[in-house]
């Protein structure tokens, strides 16, 4: 009986020694995995920030495209309704409205991207009215008069001539800057 007890004790001690040796042999791998986990945890905030920046860039790009499409829709609606009159001054104001809106839209998005003020108060007010009009919101006569005055003041040197704006080129110049 004493032999069985000794055998059990020896087996138990052998198991404990084997367990201890096994743990010691695996410790370098455990340490390496702990370091790797710590390194990955330290990198995580930077990677999240990169993902957020990319998503914000994509959102800005989609917003720019959406607004450009709204402009084309607005132009097409005006053509379909026959509201684009053949009078030089009205055509001129409409063309200037589109040109100025596209340019200020590009500046406005760049302003958000660069986090600095690029638009003057009059430009910001015009841009707000421009986007309201594209969104189909009603605009009062006073606001329309302000828009006309703003455009005629800014583009008064061109009123007499027949001005042709290449809208595709204008959109490309002012809105694709943001893709870079």
Backbone as CSV, one residue per row, in Angstrom:
resi,resn,N_x,N_y,N_z,CA_x,CA_y,CA_z,C_x,C_y,C_z
1,UNK,0.812,-1.170,0.000,0.000,0.000,0.000,0.868,1.252,0.000
2,UNK,1.966,1.137,0.740,2.878,2.248,0.778,3.448,2.495,-0.633
3,UNK,3.632,1.480,-1.389,4.156,1.595,-2.746,3.183,2.340,-3.651
4,UNK,1.902,2.114,-3.417,0.897,2.790,-4.233,0.854,4.274,-3.900
5,UNK,0.992,4.607,-2.621,0.973,6.006,-2.195,2.176,6.734,-2.788
6,UNK,3.326,6.071,-2.715,4.547,6.676,-3.250,4.389,6.865,-4.753
7,UNK,3.808,5.902,-5.421,3.607,6.000,-6.865,2.678,7.162,-7.201
8,UNK,1.623,7.315,-6.422,0.663,8.412,-6.659,1.351,9.750,-6.401
9,UNK,2.137,9.823,-5.316,2.840,11.075,-4.998,3.855,11.380,-6.089
10,UNK,4.567,10.381,-6.539,5.573,10.574,-7.595,4.893,11.010,-8.902
11,UNK,3.763,10.396,-9.178,3.019,10.760,-10.389,2.537,12.200,-10.283
12,UNK,2.056,12.583,-9.119,1.587,13.950,-8.901,2.719,14.942,-9.022
13,UNK,3.887,14.622,-8.402,5.044,15.501,-8.497,5.538,15.593,-9.946
14,UNK,5.527,14.474,-10.627,5.943,14.458,-12.039,5.027,15.334,-12.886
15,UNK,3.729,15.255,-12.598,2.758,16.077,-13.339,2.998,17.552,-13.065
16,UNK,3.246,17.918,-11.793,3.500,19.316,-11.437,4.784,19.827,-12.082
17,UNK,5.813,18.995,-12.074,7.083,19.382,-12.702,6.856,19.554,-14.203
18,UNK,6.144,18.634,-14.827,5.851,18.730,-16.263,5.040,19.975,-16.577
19,UNK,4.073,20.285,-15.732,3.254,21.469,-15.898,4.111,22.720,-15.770
20,UNK,4.988,22.755,-14.779,5.877,23.905,-14.578,6.809,24.094,-15.759
21,UNK,7.410,23.003,-16.226,8.319,23.074,-17.371,7.554,23.535,-18.619
22,UNK,6.339,23.019,-18.818,5.507,23.416,-19.969,5.190,24.905,-19.928
23,UNK,4.848,25.418,-18.738,4.540,26.843,-18.595,5.770,27.683,-18.886
24,UNK,6.930,27.259,-18.396,8.167,28.007,-18.637,8.543,28.012,-20.110
25,UNK,8.307,26.894,-20.771,8.627,26.817,-22.191,7.697,27.712,-23.034
26,UNK,6.481,27.904,-22.618,5.495,28.703,-23.370,5.545,30.191,-22.996
27,UNK,6.259,30.538,-21.936,6.279,31.922,-21.463,6.793,32.906,-22.516
28,UNK,7.851,32.606,-23.279,8.288,33.566,-24.315,7.201,33.833,-25.355
29,UNK,6.466,32.806,-25.736,5.376,32.992,-26.700,4.269,33.845,-26.100
30,UNK,3.951,33.625,-24.832,2.932,34.414,-24.139,3.376,35.877,-24.076
31,UNK,4.628,36.113,-23.743,5.160,37.483,-23.680,5.097,38.166,-25.048
32,UNK,5.452,37.431,-26.094,5.406,37.985,-27.449,3.978,38.359,-27.832
33,UNK,3.034,37.492,-27.523,1.632,37.771,-27.838,1.113,38.968,-27.044
34,UNK,1.533,39.112,-25.784,1.128,40.269,-24.976,1.658,41.564,-25.580
35,UNK,2.928,41.553,-26.041,3.521,42.731,-26.676,2.773,43.075,-27.964
36,UNK,2.438,42.050,-28.728,1.724,42.266,-29.983,0.340,42.874,-29.721
37,UNK,-0.349,42.390,-28.714,-1.663,42.932,-28.349,-1.520,44.388,-27.911
38,UNK,-0.516,44.689,-27.100,-0.296,46.054,-26.638,0.005,46.973,-27.822
39,UNK,0.826,46.506,-28.753,1.163,47.290,-29.952,-0.094,47.564,-30.794
40,UNK,-0.913,46.564,-30.991,-2.144,46.725,-31.768,-3.108,47.689,-31.079
41,UNK,-3.183,47.632,-29.757,-4.051,48.548,-29.016,-3.560,49.988,-29.145
42,UNK,-2.237,50.183,-29.208,-1.686,51.523,-29.368,-1.943,52.061,-30.776
43,UNK,-1.946,51.205,-31.784,-2.184,51.616,-33.164,-3.655,51.897,-33.452
44,UNK,-4.550,51.332,-32.702,-5.980,51.402,-32.978,-6.515,52.834,-33.094
45,UNK,-6.240,53.764,-32.163,-6.780,55.122,-32.320,-6.337,55.798,-33.617
46,UNK,-5.088,55.601,-34.019,-4.609,56.188,-35.273,-5.331,55.626,-36.477
47,UNK,-5.553,54.333,-36.451,-6.267,53.702,-37.570,-7.725,54.164,-37.621
48,UNK,-8.339,54.309,-36.457,-9.723,54.808,-36.412,-9.780,56.221,-36.959
49,UNK,-8.806,57.053,-36.595,-8.771,58.434,-37.097,-8.609,58.447,-38.614
50,UNK,-7.738,57.587,-39.149,-7.569,57.506,-40.605,-8.867,57.108,-41.293
51,UNK,-9.574,56.162,-40.716,-10.851,55.719,-41.286,-11.861,56.857,-41.249
52,UNK,-11.924,57.574,-40.127,-12.858,58.703,-40.007,-12.532,59.789,-41.023
53,UNK,-11.247,60.093,-41.211,-10.843,61.113,-42.190,-11.252,60.703,-43.598
54,UNK,-11.044,59.442,-43.929,-11.418,58.960,-45.262,-12.932,59.018,-45.452
55,UNK,-13.672,58.627,-44.423,-15.136,58.695,-44.522,-15.599,60.139,-44.677
56,UNK,-15.002,61.065,-43.948,-15.356,62.480,-44.077,-15.042,62.997,-45.473
57,UNK,-13.903,62.573,-46.033,-13.551,62.982,-47.384,-14.580,62.457,-48.392
58,UNK,-14.983,61.203,-48.203,-15.971,60.619,-49.106,-17.323,61.312,-48.965
59,UNK,-17.687,61.660,-47.740,-18.952,62.371,-47.519,-18.909,63.730,-48.200
60,UNK,-17.792,64.460,-48.065,-17.656,65.758,-48.735,-17.755,65.602,-50.241
61,UNK,-17.120,64.562,-50.773,-17.169,64.307,-52.210,-18.607,64.014,-52.656
62,UNK,-19.301,63.189,-51.906,-20.695,62.881,-52.249,-21.576,64.118,-52.151
63,UNK,-21.329,64.952,-51.147,-22.095,66.199,-51.000,-21.847,67.111,-52.208
64,UNK,-20.596,67.202,-52.628,-20.250,68.021,-53.785,-20.967,67.502,-55.031
65,UNK,-20.940,66.200,-55.234,-21.611,65.618,-56.405,-23.120,65.827,-56.339
66,UNK,-23.681,65.671,-55.148,-25.117,65.864,-54.971,-25.497,67.297,-55.336
67,UNK,-24.722,68.266,-54.863,-25.038,69.665,-55.137,-24.864,69.977,-56.619
68,UNK,-23.845,69.404,-57.248,-23.658,69.606,-58.687,-24.844,69.028,-59.462
69,UNK,-25.313,67.858,-59.045,-26.489,67.268,-59.700,-27.735,68.124,-59.483
70,UNK,-27.866,68.676,-58.276,-29.000,69.569,-58.010,-28.936,70.790,-58.924
71,UNK,-27.723,71.303,-59.179,-27.569,72.446,-60.080,-28.019,72.069,-61.488
72,UNK,-27.568,70.910,-61.970,-27.990,70.482,-63.306,-29.501,70.308,-63.360
73,UNK,-30.061,69.734,-62.302,-31.510,69.562,-62.243,-32.203,70.920,-62.283
74,UNK,-31.670,71.858,-61.543,-32.235,73.211,-61.501,-32.212,73.843,-62.889
75,UNK,-31.073,73.716,-63.581,-30.945,74.281,-64.920,-31.947,73.629,-65.868
76,UNK,-32.046,72.308,-65.796,-32.970,71.589,-66.679,-34.429,71.973,-66.400
77,UNK,-34.781,72.127,-65.136,-36.144,72.549,-64.795,-36.448,73.911,-65.406
78,UNK,-35.478,74.823,-65.299,-35.680,76.165,-65.856,-35.843,76.091,-67.369
79,UNK,-35.069,75.239,-68.012,-35.196,75.097,-69.465,-36.563,74.522,-69.824
80,UNK,-36.992,73.489,-69.094,-38.262,72.838,-69.386,-39.446,73.769,-69.165
81,UNK,-39.390,74.552,-68.140,-40.503,75.460,-67.842,-40.501,76.683,-68.742
82,UNK,-39.450,76.832,-69.500,-39.389,77.980,-70.393,-39.116,79.274,-69.654
83,UNK,-38.599,79.175,-68.447,-38.365,80.377,-67.659,-37.032,81.043,-67.976
84,UNK,-36.239,80.370,-68.793,-34.986,81.016,-69.194,-35.314,81.934,-70.367
85,UNK,-35.605,83.151,-70.048,-36.017,84.115,-71.069,-34.833,84.504,-71.933
86,UNK,-35.131,84.960,-73.118,-34.080,85.297,-74.064,-33.570,86.725,-73.903
87,UNK,-33.970,87.385,-72.839,-33.471,88.739,-72.608,-32.055,88.645,-72.068
88,UNK,-31.185,89.479,-72.593,-29.765,89.413,-72.221,-29.532,89.532,-70.720
89,UNK,-30.173,90.485,-70.073,-29.900,90.710,-68.652,-30.322,89.496,-67.821
90,UNK,-31.480,88.918,-68.112,-31.945,87.777,-67.339,-31.072,86.545,-67.585
91,UNK,-30.676,86.349,-68.819,-29.782,85.234,-69.138,-28.442,85.455,-68.439
92,UNK,-27.963,86.684,-68.504,-26.697,87.015,-67.855,-26.776,86.736,-66.354
93,UNK,-27.843,87.184,-65.700,-27.974,86.980,-64.252,-28.057,85.496,-63.938
94,UNK,-28.789,84.750,-64.726,-28.888,83.306,-64.481,-27.523,82.635,-64.634
95,UNK,-26.789,82.997,-65.677,-25.461,82.411,-65.885,-24.518,82.787,-64.740
96,UNK,-24.566,84.042,-64.345,-23.719,84.483,-63.222,-24.124,83.773,-61.941
97,UNK,-25.426,83.580,-61.752,-25.939,82.876,-60.574,-25.329,81.473,-60.511
98,UNK,-25.358,80.767,-61.621,-24.809,79.408,-61.664,-23.294,79.426,-61.470
99,UNK,-22.625,80.333,-62.169,-21.163,80.428,-62.065,-20.752,80.744,-60.630
100,UNK,-21.358,81.750,-60.046,-21.001,82.156,-58.681,-21.334,81.045,-57.678
101,UNK,-22.486,80.407,-57.880,-22.876,79.314,-56.988,-21.885,78.172,-57.013
102,UNK,-21.431,77.796,-58.195,-20.460,76.702,-58.318,-19.142,77.097,-57.663
103,UNK,-18.671,78.313,-57.951,-17.392,78.747,-57.378,-17.464,78.809,-55.856
104,UNK,-18.550,79.370,-55.322,-18.671,79.485,-53.871,-18.891,78.133,-53.217
105,UNK,-19.550,77.224,-53.917,-19.713,75.872,-53.390,-18.344,75.217,-53.214
106,UNK,-17.481,75.377,-54.214,-16.123,74.848,-54.112,-15.366,75.479,-52.955
107,UNK,-15.486,76.810,-52.817,-14.814,77.493,-51.707,-15.384,77.054,-50.361
108,UNK,-16.701,76.869,-50.298,-17.347,76.474,-49.047,-16.911,75.094,-48.587
109,UNK,-16.810,74.168,-49.520,-16.375,72.818,-49.153,-14.895,72.840,-48.789
110,UNK,-14.096,73.620,-49.531,-12.671,73.746,-49.197,-12.508,74.371,-47.818
111,UNK,-13.397,75.309,-47.493,-13.361,75.963,-46.183,-13.565,74.940,-45.069
112,UNK,-14.528,74.043,-45.249,-14.753,72.991,-44.257,-13.547,72.068,-44.173
113,UNK,-12.998,71.730,-45.320,-11.880,70.793,-45.377,-10.640,71.381,-44.713
114,UNK,-10.363,72.657,-44.987,-9.159,73.288,-44.455,-9.378,73.899,-43.078
115,UNK,-10.618,73.924,-42.632,-10.976,74.460,-41.314,-10.484,75.891,-41.132
116,UNK,-10.733,76.714,-42.164,-10.419,78.128,-42.063,-11.440,78.907,-42.878
117,UNK,-11.612,80.165,-42.556,-12.629,80.987,-43.205,-12.131,81.427,-44.577
118,UNK,-12.876,81.079,-45.605,-12.532,81.475,-46.966,-13.619,82.343,-47.597
119,UNK,-14.835,82.278,-47.051,-15.963,83.005,-47.618,-16.248,84.279,-46.835
120,UNK,-16.504,85.366,-47.566,-16.943,86.605,-46.930,-18.419,86.446,-46.559
121,UNK,-18.934,87.330,-45.732,-20.330,87.235,-45.284,-21.308,87.272,-46.454
122,UNK,-21.071,88.188,-47.422,-21.962,88.268,-48.594,-21.913,86.972,-49.394
123,UNK,-20.722,86.412,-49.532,-20.586,85.158,-50.272,-21.297,84.023,-49.552
124,UNK,-21.158,83.964,-48.248,-21.822,82.913,-47.468,-23.355,83.041,-47.590
125,UNK,-23.851,84.280,-47.517,-25.298,84.512,-47.645,-25.772,84.090,-49.039
126,UNK,-24.990,84.447,-50.071,-25.343,84.043,-51.429,-25.364,82.525,-51.545
127,UNK,-24.341,81.854,-51.006,-24.254,80.394,-51.082,-25.439,79.740,-50.374
128,UNK,-25.821,80.278,-49.213,-26.981,79.739,-48.497,-28.253,79.877,-49.344
129,UNK,-28.432,81.040,-49.964,-29.606,81.254,-50.821,-29.548,80.367,-52.063
130,UNK,-28.355,80.195,-52.602,-28.147,79.331,-53.776,-28.574,77.898,-53.459
131,UNK,-28.104,77.353,-52.335,-28.449,75.973,-51.987,-29.933,75.856,-51.632
132,UNK,-30.500,76.896,-51.006,-31.941,76.877,-50.725,-32.732,76.802,-52.029
133,UNK,-32.331,77.593,-53.001,-33.028,77.610,-54.288,-32.889,76.258,-54.988
134,UNK,-31.693,75.661,-54.928,-31.490,74.346,-55.546,-32.312,73.273,-54.843
135,UNK,-32.505,73.433,-53.540,-33.290,72.462,-52.781,-34.795,72.671,-52.957
136,UNK,-35.169,73.699,-53.728,-36.578,73.931,-54.016,-37.297,74.735,-52.954
137,UNK,-36.566,75.375,-52.068,-37.199,76.190,-51.027,-37.641,77.518,-51.624
138,UNK,-38.731,78.046,-51.098,-39.246,79.328,-51.570,-38.315,80.447,-51.110
139,UNK,-38.071,81.387,-52.019,-37.200,82.518,-51.703,-37.998,83.791,-51.938
140,UNK,-37.921,84.698,-50.973,-38.704,85.927,-51.049,-38.161,86.855,-52.134
141,UNK,-38.988,87.842,-52.509,-38.589,88.843,-53.505,-37.378,89.627,-53.031
142,UNK,-37.362,89.962,-51.737,-36.228,90.720,-51.180,-34.926,89.945,-51.357
143,UNK,-34.971,88.653,-51.064,-33.776,87.829,-51.211,-33.366,87.759,-52.676
144,UNK,-34.328,87.597,-53.577,-34.017,87.564,-55.010,-33.397,88.890,-55.462
145,UNK,-33.911,90.006,-54.928,-33.331,91.311,-55.256,-31.888,91.409,-54.758
146,UNK,-31.643,90.894,-53.538,-30.276,90.899,-53.003,-29.351,90.063,-53.885
147,UNK,-29.858,88.912,-54.327,-29.057,88.048,-55.204,-28.731,88.773,-56.503
148,UNK,-29.750,89.395,-57.111,-29.531,90.128,-58.363,-28.542,91.268,-58.166
149,UNK,-28.699,92.036,-57.086,-27.779,93.146,-56.811,-26.345,92.627,-56.628
150,UNK,-26.223,91.556,-55.867,-24.892,90.964,-55.623,-24.245,90.568,-56.948
151,UNK,-25.014,89.890,-57.807,-24.468,89.417,-59.075,-24.146,90.576,-60.016
152,UNK,-25.055,91.555,-60.091,-24.814,92.690,-60.990,-23.630,93.531,-60.516
153,UNK,-23.438,93.617,-59.204,-22.287,94.347,-58.679,-20.996,93.596,-58.992
154,UNK,-21.017,92.309,-58.769,-19.797,91.517,-58.963,-19.443,91.363,-60.440
155,UNK,-20.441,91.220,-61.297,-20.190,90.949,-62.710,-20.595,92.119,-63.612
156,UNK,-20.674,93.326,-63.094,-21.163,94.462,-63.878,-20.309,94.719,-65.124
157,UNK,-19.049,94.386,-65.071,-18.168,94.620,-66.216,-18.510,93.715,-67.393
158,UNK,-19.280,92.655,-67.171,-19.607,91.714,-68.239,-21.029,91.877,-68.788
159,UNK,-21.825,92.780,-68.225,-23.243,92.852,-68.575,-23.456,93.088,-70.055
160,UNK,-22.640,93.934,-70.653,-22.888,94.304,-72.044,-22.574,93.174,-73.022
161,UNK,-21.653,92.337,-72.688,-21.235,91.289,-73.624,-22.080,90.037,-73.534
162,UNK,-21.965,89.236,-74.556,-22.645,87.942,-74.586,-21.712,86.946,-73.912
163,UNK,-22.076,86.508,-72.725,-21.194,85.649,-71.939,-21.653,84.204,-72.053
164,UNK,-20.709,83.345,-72.305,-20.996,81.910,-72.336,-20.151,81.264,-71.237
165,UNK,-20.809,80.565,-70.335,-20.093,79.848,-69.287,-20.093,78.368,-69.640
166,UNK,-18.935,77.762,-69.577,-18.819,76.324,-69.762,-19.010,75.691,-68.383
167,UNK,-20.241,75.272,-68.083,-20.565,74.792,-66.739,-19.786,73.542,-66.357
168,UNK,-19.574,72.651,-67.316,-18.819,71.438,-67.003,-17.399,71.795,-66.568
169,UNK,-16.765,72.694,-67.324,-15.409,73.115,-66.983,-15.412,73.851,-65.642
170,UNK,-16.410,74.689,-65.435,-16.523,75.454,-64.196,-16.676,74.526,-62.989
171,UNK,-17.532,73.527,-63.108,-17.718,72.562,-62.022,-16.424,71.796,-61.800
172,UNK,-15.797,71.385,-62.904,-14.556,70.622,-62.781,-13.472,71.441,-62.084
173,UNK,-13.321,72.723,-62.463,-12.287,73.569,-61.866,-12.543,73.849,-60.388
174,UNK,-13.798,74.072,-60.034,-14.102,74.525,-58.675,-14.460,73.416,-57.709
175,UNK,-14.882,72.290,-58.190,-15.321,71.253,-57.276,-14.412,70.046,-57.250
176,UNK,-13.614,69.827,-58.291,-12.731,68.666,-58.246,-11.446,68.954,-57.487
177,UNK,-11.225,70.189,-57.083,-10.075,70.532,-56.258,-10.143,69.706,-54.975
178,UNK,-11.320,69.430,-54.540,-11.526,68.769,-53.252,-11.210,67.293,-53.292
179,UNK,-11.130,66.706,-54.476,-10.854,65.280,-54.584,-9.389,65.001,-54.268
180,UNK,-8.537,65.961,-54.624,-7.092,65.739,-54.431,-6.733,65.548,-53.002
